[in-house]
Amino acid sequence: METKLVQILKGRRAPIRRRWEVLLRAAKANDPLANPDALVHLMDWTIDQVVQALRKEPSRRLKGSPGYAAAQAACRCGHNPLLAYFLAGEQALIEAIAENWAREEASPPENAVAEAYLAFHSVAGRELESFCAFCQHRDAFCRVRETVTAG
């Protein structure tokens, strides 16, 4: 199954990128670093990382990564420019997989979409967590939040 997913990602890279860019530009940038003109340059690298994650055994995909949902929830300030980037990328990736199987008029392997999500989320979670580690809003936001909840 991973082989088929890898083939889809490689064969549909250009349509995935186009759709991803459309979705990214439709989202409102929450920060100058979230400018789609800057983020589109990361798309090929991200797709390559997802392909690498798909080639790993499923049990190894989760190791060392908080996962997208956990990393998204950990971003307390909401200023991480990669939030919208990965949300748009996830949608573009899943649409490409669905369109591929619709064209082929065949059912996808049983866990194909779950495998794609798992691989994408492992990459997204790692990158979101890395960016949040250097966030300048993090400490100020945490102090404000602690003051508000304590008082």
Secondary structure, DSSP 8 states (H G I E B T S, - for coil): -HHHHHHHHHHTHHHHHHHHHHHHHHS--SSGGG-HHHHGGGHHHHHHHHHHHHHS-HHHHSTT---HHHHHHH-SS---THHHHHHHHHHHHHHHHHHHHHHHT----TTHHHHHHHHHHHHHHHHHHHHHHT-SHHHHHHHHHHHHHH-
